[in-house]
Amino acid sequence: QPLDFETKKAYTFKVEASNLHLDHRFQSVGPFKDTATVKINVLDMDEPPVFSKPMYTMEVYEDTPVGTIIGAVTAQDLDAGSSSVRYFIDWKNDVDSYFTIDATEGTIATNELLDRESTAQYNFSIIASKVSNPLLTSKVNVIINVLDVNEFPPEISVPYETSVCENAKPGQVIQIVTAADKDLSPAGQRFSFRLSPEASNKPNFTVHDYRNNTAGIETRRNGYSRRQQELYFLPVVIEDSSYPVQSSTNTMTIRVCRCDSDGTILSCNVEAIFLPVGLSTGALIAILLCIVILLVIVVLYVALRRQKKKDTLMTSKEDIRDNVIHYDDEGGGEEDTQAFDIGALRNPKVIEDNKIRRDIKPDTLCFPRQRPPVEDNTDIRDFINQRLQENDVDPTAPPYDSLATYAYEGNGSVAESLSSIDSLTTEADQDYDYLSDWGPRFKILADMFGEEESYNPDKVT
């Protein structure tokens, strides 16, 4: 069995040894057995502290002030050294933060306000460890029950839609009501119903308490008229039996309806709901007319603003901004001579002198061009300038959608003019020896246009 040094420190007993198989020849010699005394000393081991109870149960009222001590746990070190004990809560979840424990005394106190309607019971563990050896610990479970405090008054369980017939008789039950309490009502909780004192003097309805947590709304007069009063407001007082006693006043709305002889409701007039607002048919029509007039004024104002903006843009003579005209049609290409006025590209002086359109072909032909005779030794530049002047003043000279461009070629070129004008009359007069001075890139041309005997077409690649 397990040994406990704190319970018994030593054990002493005797052990006997005997021979089970004796030889009868030596039986007379003497007893063949022996005894010995054995003493066992139990050595002390360092053990964790031991709690005084296997489990602790505590109770506390809800809304108890923070810091109130609700109980304590106790653990001892039974070893011979008798070390001190430290306590702490085994933190597993956020629920443990509702309580704190004194590390030396083991007292448990509230750390936050408790609400029974939210959590009725807390369950957590407390660990005790030795100061001399913190690794030796023991654990105990603690259960804390939160006791209810009557803090909420009872109220009508559901909003009832109560109605009464115009032909009702006195003492007729028109509604059965029940109550509910936000508190966790204990067993045997009882609710009482009664009519509010301010309504006791009005002989319209009464409240009959059935003593079983229900009550009935009964009529106290013979017949009701919708024309005189369609809605009745009945204040009912409900009280509980807990400590301290809580009560509340609940106002019930009772509607007068038209019923048949059997008490079946035929119709309930709902116009009375809108009567307290004080809006008649004439007032509604006046409001609608005002809204329509406001809308018309807004529309006219917006229209005038837009018209004013258009007049400002169209009639302003001082507006110097450029007008950008956008067309979405595609042009006809080079042959489309009606797309734009090409006259803007021509010489303004010529346009002023000649009012005839230059961008289109004229319907009537002008006088034929008279070209003066050209002398044989006339310079080419003078010839081109003469032809340029003739085309500038001639509206029939093509093209009609572009300008004629003339230039004098050959002046200042290293290779001089490539034109055949003023060229030598025969190839023999040409001298191509200068091609060989232009480098290896012009070697083939130099061979082709050089001396004929030195050119071999088969060698040209």
Protein Blocks (a to p, Z undefined) as FASTA:
>chain_A
ZZdfklombdcdddddddfbdcfklmmnoccdddddddddddddddddddfbfbdcdddd
ehiaehiafbdcddddfbfnlpadddddddfbfklmmpccdfklopacdfbdcdfklpmb
dcdddddddfklmmlccddddddddddddfbdcddfbacdddddfkbcehiafbdcdddd
fbdcdehiacdddddfklmmpcfbccddehlopacdddfbeciafklombdcdddddddf
bdcddddddddddddddddfkopafbdcfklmmmmnopafklmmmmmmmmmmmmmmmmmm
mmmmmmmmmmmmmmmmklcbdcddddfbdcebjmlmklpcfklmmcfklmmmpmcdfkbc
cfbdcdddddddddfklcfklmmmmmmmmmmmmmkbccfkbccddddehihpaklpfbfg
hiafbfklpccklmmmnojklmmmmmmmmcfklpcfklpZZ
